[in-house]
Amino acid sequence: MIIGAGQAGEMTIQDLRRNAKMGIKPVLIIDDNTALTNRTIAGVPVLGTTKDIVPLAVNCFGCRFLR
């Protein structure tokens, strides 16, 4: 999960792809600009805002959170 769909987010995606040996694959982006939701940045979908971090982590990655 990449937070931020701007230039820094795109650069992060490109760096992760160049350094695939790190084993980190960008699979989704979140950004507080709701106009970017459902778009793609460097081939990675923008799926929501920072308010969506927990639901996306649970639904996309199977994360569990303790309260």
N, C-alpha and C positions, 0 to 999 in steps of 0.2 A: 504494500500500500504506500503510495507516494502522496504526501500532503503538499499540495500546491501545484497548479497546472500552468504556472508561468514559466519564464525562461529558466529559472533554477530547477524547477521540476523536470522540464524537458532535458536539461543538461544531465540531471541525475539519471534519468532513464537511459540516455545515450551512454553514460559512463558505466552503468550496470551491464548494459549489453556488450560494451567493449571488453569488460572484465568478467565474462561469463564464468570464469573459473571460481569466482567468489560464491557462485551458487545462489545468487539472489536474482529472482525474476520479477520485474515490475508487472503486476497484473491489474491494478486499478489505481485511479487517482481520485482524491477528494480535493475540493476547492471551495472556499466560501462564496465564490461568484456563482450563483445559481444558473446564470446564463450559460455556463460551461457544462452543466450536467447533461449527460447523454451525448457528449461530443467525444472525440478521441484526440489525444495529444501523443504524437510519435507512435501511433498505433495502440495506445493504451487508453481504455475507456475511463471517462470521468463519471463516477457513479453517484456522487452526492457531495455533501458539505461536511464540515467538521462535526456537525450534529449527528451525522450518520456513522461516525467511526465505530461505535460499539455494534450497532446492527450489522454493518458490513463485515466487521471482524468475525462476528458469530456466524453469519450466513455464508460468507465466502471462504472462511478459513477454519471454521469449527472451533474458534476460541471460546473459552469459558472464563467468566469473570466472577470473582468472589466479592460479595458485598459486605 
